[in-house]
Amino acid sequence: MKKETIPVGRPSLLRHTNALTVLKLLRQAGSCSRADLVRASGLSAPTVTNVVNDLLAANLIKPLGEGESSGGRPPDMISFKAERGCIFAVEITAESLVFLLADLSGNELDRTTVSLGGQQTTPEAVCHFIGDEIRRLLKKHKKTREQLLLLVVGVPAITNVDDGIVLSISTLANWRSVPLRALLNKIVDCKVVVENDTNLAVLGEHHCGAAQDQRTFVGVNIGANVSAGIVLDGKIHHGAQWAAGEIAYLRLPKVARRNPTLHEFGELETVLTKSGILKSWQEATAGAQTGLNGSRKQMDAIAVLDLAQAGDPIARKIVRQRADIVADIIVNFSLILNPGLILLGGEVGSHPALLSLVQQELERCEFAVTRIAAAVLAEDTAALWGGIAIALEAIPMVLLPQPLS
């Protein structure tokens, strides 16, 4: 029998692991004492003291002086140096680029939007716009390029996160199999993460929204498009081919039977989205002049949802048809994953008219169906905060890529 060798962690590796743990705790706490770190980390007091000394020498933390005494000697307080660097989250949409700049504790420093209207939207052009705005914001906040430690970019597409490749964006020109991370690394000298925008929005709700207390949950976004993000034990589930959550391509009896096609919209997007609701309204009210409020003037999908909430019978029938489909999706998620929460987001998904009808439909189920609620973060910020959450999780390893000497 061949003798197995058991790998043993070297002291330097163990010291590095301890340093990452303490640095992460300090970033989350803001400020605390060495005794607080001992309690939170489970490490011994001498180990924490050695790690803190290492981090002080590396200029990653700073002393704050004495804290309040609880009866004995006042504790020496320390804090993470959030001003040591900064992080960016960027969301790419068909109409614009939205930027969020934060310090290393996740505090917002700035937020801006760059319109893509009338501009070239090839991958190279979009990367150029991203680079220009990042440089402008760094200069505005007196940050050097070296202080930019991590950039997270959200895209409305299936994305190979490991390689930073965007497989396809139907609404932008020439976006197929785009090596976006490689293109951005020519512009910024920092770690770059590329992720699906719905996945980021779900992580945003986990970071500072409606799912902060959840470890396993699903976010379903219904607006201009239809998609879902799946969080299992606190981590996004991407699937073997990065397609987990692409529910627009679901096959539902009497609703959607077409096989999924990568470079085309999913069949459910013609039904559940704002354009699908508006089309049904226009077909149902063709030639009609009066309605709940005496007129059927030019409408949009949100106005149809508002009418449904107010009791308009035509609008309510249209929304109930969508609610039945959404309820089917939720039941299927519940039976397969049994998550603690399913969030409905997007202008359509979080609208009270749809949400209440979905809840009514789900009341008929006897088991497995989980709690549902509306997402609380604004649609134009949820993905950005998800990007910040990813960046914050990665920051300790970025600051300490190898053992301190």
Helices and strands as residue ranges (DSSP letters): H 11-29, E 31-33, H 34-41, H 45-57, E 61-66, E 76-80, G 82-84, E 86-92, E 96-103, E 108-115, H 123-140, G 145-147, E 148-155, E 159-160, E 165-168, E 176-178, H 180-185, E 191-196, H 197-208, E 217-222, E 226-232, E 235-236, G 247-249, G 267-270, H 274-284, H 301-310, H 313-337, E 341-345, H 346-349, H 352-362, E 371-374, H 382-399
